């Protein structure tokens, strides 16, 4: 067994098999195997109880499991701690802080995991979102496909969002004592509202000749969105096409609305808070629907959050496309 002397914080350790975490191999056959032992590499690879490891390391060496990892794997060199994967979507700057250590146990819920989280303490959630988005780009999945409203995942997200809004007092269904003063009280009940939303979605699909029980393609989802917006009112209603920044994300939202100021002050979008907003165009519902449709069709691969959140790197390109469309549609 290879051994090496490591100095960390002025203490000396003799590390067995430096450079990696060792487990008792006999039992570590698959992620499903719950029964494997972490070996104490500071004490001749003695088996130690996985569930008691934190206590054990602290009592025996005064070390956290992160410090133990630094000694064993990085041989005491903290500069080897991986760096946060978060990239500021506005400046493109990478974060240089160390990632948060996850655990010495490489398996969670039956899956192999990294020892480190994707981000530093400031960017845990953002980095994880960015990693998930990069994975989706690789697989060619856009936000719209993830947003297929028939999927379980989508319905779950909606319900989490709705519950949060209710709890934060931002919903017409919030209890009287938490509901923000500018938000009106619900005049209907939740079930009725849900049914209405579902009905209008199905109606839009049927209106454009799609069977309601299939899984829609991205193009079909975009067409349904247009029809839903058209169905919401009169073709000659004055509506707005607006852009709104999404705080701490790599996306911005392009939306359509009858009343932008109302719509964007109160609610966030998929868990992101709204930043600065700009009305890009004001015209009849019919023309705004057409404008939104053409932008979504042209840039559908860059819809990364929900069905209206576009990748920030494409912003300039999308804005100049919108300028052209405004001329074409005589808006
Ligand atoms: Zn960071």
Boltz pocket constraint, residues with backbone or C-beta under 6 A from the ligand:
constraints:
  - pocket:
      binder: B
      contacts: [[A, 84], [A, 85], [A, 86], [A, 95], [A, 96], [A, 97], [A, 119], [A, 120], [A, 121], [A, 122], [A, 123]]
      max_distance: 6.0
